[in-house]
Amino acid sequence: MKNQRNNAIVHKIQVAIILIFSIILVKPIIVKGQNKSNSEKGNSQASIASGKYRNLFLEVGYSQNEIEAKLAKAYYDIFEGPNRVYFAVGDSMAYVSDVKNHDARTEGLSYGMMIAVQLDKKDVFDRIWRWSKKHLQHQSGPREGYFAWSINPETMKKKSEGSASDGELYYVTSLLFAANKWGNDTGIHYYNEARRILNAMWKKDGTGNIYNLINTEHKQITFVPEGSNYNWTDPSYHLPAFYEVWALYAKDGHEQFYKECADTSRVFLHRACHPVTGLNSDYTEFSGAPHPTRWMPAGFRYDSWRVPMNITMDYTWFGKDKSWQEDYAKRFQNFLRSKGIDTYDDQFNLDGSKPDFILQAGSVKKLRHSIGLVSTAATASLINHDKNKVDFVRAIWNAKLEPYEDGYFDPYYDGLMYMFSLMHLSGKYQIIKPK
């Protein structure tokens, strides 16, 4: 009991420190009409304006042939090889599975679609979308248009009827990109499918305890758009770049709201990330303060790995928060480097100390030097201007998506983070504009 009380006191102190720094260092969250010029101005170096995407692997010294081979092998391993997570169903459908947890999740399904549209794998994209729509999208009732977040693809039993908001976020964005890339007259009207999700989202007003994916008061994505989960968030769900894409291509009359959400997410990330280590908690309040749950105390764990990759995407694509993002990348990579570039763990307390609580992956509860975090940490090298950033790039280049020494293997989450990282660092993860 004494240790529990001490831990509680330490947690409260950490939260207080984060809030104090956010007040001192961070400007207020943008509200409608405020800082409009910043929201609308472009950056000549950003990809949205230049149309260019850095190939950091090439800059570091790897040849284009080596890079293409690296990408092709990763895609084969994840989508086609003996340890794949992509499974075809009949002639026209397929799903992506978290194989260690024996389910298919909107997270992985929508990631698979994003990878497919970026790499011009139309058949893969269409198959995953058809399977998602048939088995997970609600066709009526209060949840109409939303997706059940998890299903066992063998028994077809859903773990939950409710949504995880990031799944819808990726579905919409990948569908808009598909419409821009392939048009809407090849069997699937991608734009209409994206609009159906968005239109359904805007109809959710609390009826049946179901809400908008975005908390409309705070202009932040919800952890789950249902009940009390509407009132807090997950930092790894914050993708300001995707809101900018919606503002450009959704054309649903909510363009200004999406721009404000993008700006709000940027400022939220200032508050959610520790001022020294750059680490953020898996779950937080809309203020950025940690949100402990009954199943997990505050800490940097699996969800949090995605934050540096999301910040990198926003920096590369739109470049509207460059100063803070460059400082963040430096702090975050310096912290991990201080723990050993080849040995840092995959879970931390926000101050960088080792956590008492370890979130297990599948049936395994163990701290690791996980390739998933090695992957996303490497993407931050696109932001970090320090010369020694190349150690993270070389680390992911040399990493292998294979079982650990004790036999543990996660080709799903580790694999998808690895694939995304290779795409970012080779300039293959892009804003897909209309032809």
VENBEL-V232580 format. One record per pair of residues at least 24 apart in sequence whose ideal C-beta (glycine too) atoms are under 8 Angstrom apart, sorted by the first residue. I is the first residue (numbers start at 1). J is the second residue. D is the distance in whole Angstrom. If there is no record, write none. Layout:
I:J:D + I:J:D
//
This chain:
7:356:7 + 11:290:8 + 11:292:7 + 11:297:7 + 11:298:6 + 14:290:8 + 14:298:8 + 14:349:7 + 14:350:6 + 14:351:6 + 15:289:5 + 15:290:6 + 15:298:8 + 17:275:8 + 18:271:7 + 18:274:7 + 18:275:7 + 18:288:7 + 18:289:6 + 18:290:8 + 18:350:7 + 19:287:7 + 19:288:8 + 19:289:6 + 21:275:4 + 22:270:7 + 22:271:4 + 22:287:7 + 22:288:6 + 25:270:7 + 25:275:7 + 26:267:6 + 26:270:4 + 26:271:5 + 27:267:6 + 28:267:8 + 29:218:8 + 29:219:8 + 29:264:5 + 29:267:5 + 29:268:7 + 30:260:6 + 30:263:4 + 30:264:6 + 30:267:6 + 31:260:7 + 32:256:7 + 32:260:6 + 35:263:7 + 38:263:7 + 38:320:7 + 39:259:5 + 39:260:7 + 39:262:7 + 39:263:5 + 39:320:7 + 40:259:7 + 41:320:8 + 43:318:7 + 43:319:3 + 43:320:7 + 43:322:7 + 45:319:6 + 46:316:7 + 46:317:6 + 46:318:5 + 46:319:3 + 46:320:8 + 47:316:6 + 47:317:5 + 47:318:8 + 47:430:7 + 47:431:6 + 48:244:7 + 48:317:6 + 48:318:6 + 48:319:8 + 48:431:6 + 53:316:7 + 53:427:4 + 53:428:8 + 53:429:8 + 53:430:6 + 54:316:7 + 54:382:6 + 54:427:6 + 55:425:8 + 55:426:5 + 55:427:4 + 56:381:6 + 56:382:6 + 56:393:6 + 56:425:5 + 56:426:8 + 56:427:8 + 57:393:7 + 57:397:7 + 57:425:5 + 57:426:5 + 58:426:8 + 60:390:5 + 60:393:5 + 60:394:7 + 60:397:8 + 62:397:7 + 67:426:5 + 70:397:7 + 70:422:6 + 70:426:8 + 71:119:8 + 71:422:5 + 71:423:7 + 71:426:6 + 71:428:7 + 74:401:7 + 74:415:8 + 74:418:6 + 74:419:5 + 74:422:5 + 75:115:8 + 75:119:7 + 75:419:7 + 77:401:6 + 77:411:7 + 77:415:7 + 78:401:8 + 78:411:6 + 78:415:5 + 78:416:7 + 78:418:8 + 78:419:6 + 79:112:8 + 79:121:8 + 79:124:7 + 83:409:7 + 83:411:5 + 84:411:7 + 85:411:5 + 85:412:5 + 85:415:6 + 85:416:8 + 86:112:6 + 86:124:7 + 87:153:7 + 88:127:7 + 89:127:8 + 89:131:6 + 92:126:8 + 92:127:6 + 92:130:6 + 93:127:5 + 93:128:8 + 93:130:5 + 93:131:4 + 93:134:7 + 94:124:7 + 94:127:4 + 94:128:6 + 94:131:6 + 95:128:7 + 95:131:5 + 95:132:8 + 95:135:8 + 95:153:5 + 96:128:7 + 96:412:8 + 97:153:6 + 97:412:7 + 98:412:5 + 98:413:7 + 99:411:7 + 99:412:6 + 100:361:7 + 100:362:4 + 100:363:8 + 100:409:8 + 100:410:6 + 100:412:7 + 101:362:6 + 102:152:6 + 102:154:7 + 103:150:5 + 103:151:6 + 103:152:5 + 103:153:7 + 103:159:6 + 104:150:7 + 104:151:6 + 104:152:8 + 104:153:5 + 105:149:6 + 105:150:5 + 105:164:7 + 105:167:7 + 106:132:7 + 106:136:6 + 106:147:5 + 106:148:8 + 106:149:5 + 106:150:8 + 106:163:7 + 106:164:6 + 106:166:8 + 106:167:3 + 106:168:7 + 106:170:8 + 106:171:7 + 107:149:8 + 107:164:6 + 107:166:6 + 107:167:6 + 107:170:8 + 108:412:6 + 108:413:8 + 108:416:6 + 109:136:8 + 109:167:7 + 110:166:8 + 110:167:5 + 110:168:8 + 110:169:8 + 110:170:3 + 110:171:5 + 110:174:6 + 111:170:6 + 111:416:5 + 111:420:7 + 112:416:8 + 113:170:7 + 113:171:7 + 113:174:4 + 113:175:8 + 113:178:8 + 114:170:6 + 114:173:7 + 114:174:4 + 114:177:8 + 115:416:8 + 115:419:6 + 115:420:7 + 115:423:7 + 116:174:8 + 117:174:5 + 117:177:5 + 117:178:5 + 117:181:6 + 117:432:7 + 118:177:8 + 118:423:6 + 118:428:6 + 118:429:6 + 118:430:7 + 118:432:8 + 119:423:8 + 119:428:7 + 120:181:7 + 122:182:6 + 122:186:8 + 125:174:7 + 125:178:6 + 126:187:7 + 126:188:6 + 129:175:7 + 129:188:6 + 129:193:7 + 130:188:8 + 132:171:7 + 133:193:8 + 141:208:7 + 142:204:8 + 142:207:6 + 142:208:3 + 142:209:8 + 142:210:4 + 143:208:8 + 143:210:6 + 144:200:6 + 144:203:8 + 145:196:6 + 145:197:5 + 145:199:7 + 145:200:2 + 145:201:7 + 145:203:8 + 146:197:8 + 146:200:7 + 146:201:8 + 146:210:7 + 146:213:8 + 146:225:7 + 147:171:7 + 162:224:6 + 162:226:5 + 163:213:7 + 163:224:6 + 163:225:6 + 163:226:7 + 164:223:8 + 164:224:6 + 165:213:5 + 165:221:5 + 165:222:5 + 165:223:7 + 165:224:7 + 165:225:6 + 165:234:8 + 165:237:6 + 166:221:7 + 166:234:7 + 166:236:7 + 166:237:4 + 166:239:8 + 168:197:6 + 168:201:7 + 168:213:5 + 169:213:7 + 169:221:7 + 169:237:7 + 169:239:6 + 169:242:6 + 170:242:8 + 171:197:6 + 172:197:5 + 172:198:6 + 172:242:8 + 172:246:7 + 172:250:7 + 173:239:8 + 173:242:5 + 173:245:6 + 173:246:7 + 176:245:6 + 176:246:7 + 176:249:5 + 176:250:6 + 177:245:8 + 177:432:4 + 179:249:8 + 179:434:8 + 180:249:7 + 180:432:5 + 180:433:6 + 180:434:4 + 180:435:7 + 181:432:5 + 181:435:7 + 183:435:8 + 194:250:7 + 195:250:7 + 195:252:6 + 198:246:8 + 198:250:6 + 198:252:5 + 198:254:8 + 199:252:7 + 201:225:8 + 202:252:8 + 202:254:7 + 214:261:6 + 215:286:7 + 218:264:7 + 218:286:4 + 219:257:7 + 219:260:5 + 219:261:5 + 219:264:4 + 220:261:7 + 220:264:6 + 220:265:7 + 220:268:6 + 220:286:5 + 221:261:8 + 221:265:8 + 223:283:7 + 231:286:8 + 232:283:7 + 232:284:7 + 232:285:6 + 232:286:7 + 232:291:5 + 233:268:8 + 233:283:7 + 233:284:6 + 233:285:8 + 233:286:6 + 233:291:8 + 234:282:7 + 234:283:6 + 234:284:7 + 234:303:6 + 235:268:7 + 235:269:7 + 235:272:5 + 235:273:8 + 235:280:5 + 235:281:7 + 235:282:8 + 235:284:6 + 235:288:8 + 235:303:8 + 235:304:7 + 235:307:5 + 236:282:7 + 236:303:4 + 236:304:6 + 236:305:7 + 236:306:4 + 236:307:5 + 236:310:7 + 238:265:4 + 238:268:6 + 238:269:6 + 238:272:8 + 238:307:8 + 238:310:6 + 239:265:7 + 239:310:5 + 239:313:7 + 239:314:7 + 240:265:4 + 240:266:5 + 240:310:8 + 240:314:5 + 240:318:7 + 240:320:8 + 240:321:8 + 241:310:8 + 241:313:5 + 241:314:4 + 241:317:5 + 241:318:6 + 244:317:7 + 244:318:5 + 245:431:7 + 249:434:8 + 262:314:8 + 262:318:8 + 262:320:8 + 263:320:8 + 266:314:7 + 266:320:7 + 266:321:5 + 266:324:8 + 269:307:7 + 269:311:6 + 269:328:8 + 270:324:6 + 272:307:8 + 273:307:7 + 273:328:6 + 273:332:8 + 274:350:5 + 274:351:7 + 274:352:8 + 275:331:8 + 276:331:7 + 276:335:8 + 276:351:7 + 276:352:8 + 277:331:7 + 277:332:7 + 277:335:4 + 277:348:7 + 277:350:7 + 277:351:6 + 277:352:5 + 278:308:8 + 278:328:6 + 278:329:8 + 278:331:4 + 278:332:3 + 278:335:6 + 279:304:7 + 279:332:7 + 279:335:7 + 279:348:6 + 279:349:8 + 279:350:5 + 279:351:8 + 279:352:7 + 280:304:5 + 280:307:6 + 280:350:7 + 281:350:6 + 290:350:7 + 296:357:7 + 296:359:6 + 297:355:8 + 297:357:5 + 298:349:8 + 298:350:7 + 299:347:6 + 299:348:7 + 299:349:6 + 299:350:7 + 299:355:5 + 299:357:7 + 299:359:8 + 300:347:6 + 300:348:5 + 300:349:7 + 300:350:6 + 301:346:8 + 301:347:5 + 301:359:5 + 302:346:8 + 302:347:8 + 302:359:6 + 302:361:7 + 302:372:7 + 302:413:7 + 305:346:7 + 305:370:8 + 305:372:5 + 305:373:5 + 305:376:5 + 305:417:6 + 306:376:6 + 306:417:7 + 307:376:8 + 308:332:6 + 308:376:5 + 308:377:6 + 308:379:6 + 308:380:5 + 309:375:8 + 309:376:4 + 309:379:5 + 309:380:8 + 309:417:7 + 309:420:6 + 309:421:7 + 309:424:7 + 311:380:7 + 311:383:7 + 312:379:4 + 312:380:6 + 312:382:5 + 312:383:6 + 312:424:6 + 313:424:7 + 313:429:7 + 315:382:7 + 315:383:5 + 316:382:6 + 316:424:7 + 317:431:5 + 325:383:5 + 326:383:6 + 326:384:7 + 326:385:6 + 328:380:8 + 328:383:7 + 329:380:4 + 329:381:8 + 329:383:4 + 329:384:4 + 330:384:5 + 330:385:8 + 330:386:6 + 332:377:7 + 332:380:6 + 333:377:7 + 333:380:6 + 333:381:7 + 333:384:6 + 333:386:8 + 333:389:6 + 333:392:6 + 336:377:6 + 336:392:8 + 337:388:8 + 337:391:7 + 341:391:5 + 341:392:7 + 341:395:6 + 342:369:7 + 342:395:7 + 343:369:6 + 344:369:6 + 344:373:8 + 345:369:7 + 346:370:4 + 346:372:7 + 346:373:5 + 361:408:8 + 361:410:6 + 361:413:8 + 362:410:8 + 364:408:5 + 366:406:8 + 366:408:7 + 368:404:7 + 368:408:8 + 370:414:6 + 371:399:5 + 371:400:8 + 371:401:6 + 371:414:5 + 371:417:7 + 371:418:6 + 372:410:7 + 372:413:6 + 372:414:4 + 372:417:4 + 372:418:7 + 373:417:8 + 374:399:5 + 375:399:7 + 375:414:8 + 375:417:4 + 375:418:5 + 375:420:7 + 375:421:4 + 375:422:8 + 376:417:6 + 376:420:8 + 376:421:6 + 378:421:6 + 378:425:6 + 379:420:8 + 379:421:5 + 379:424:5 + 379:425:6 + 381:425:7 + 382:424:7 + 382:425:7 + 393:425:7 + 396:421:6 + 396:422:8 + 396:425:7
//
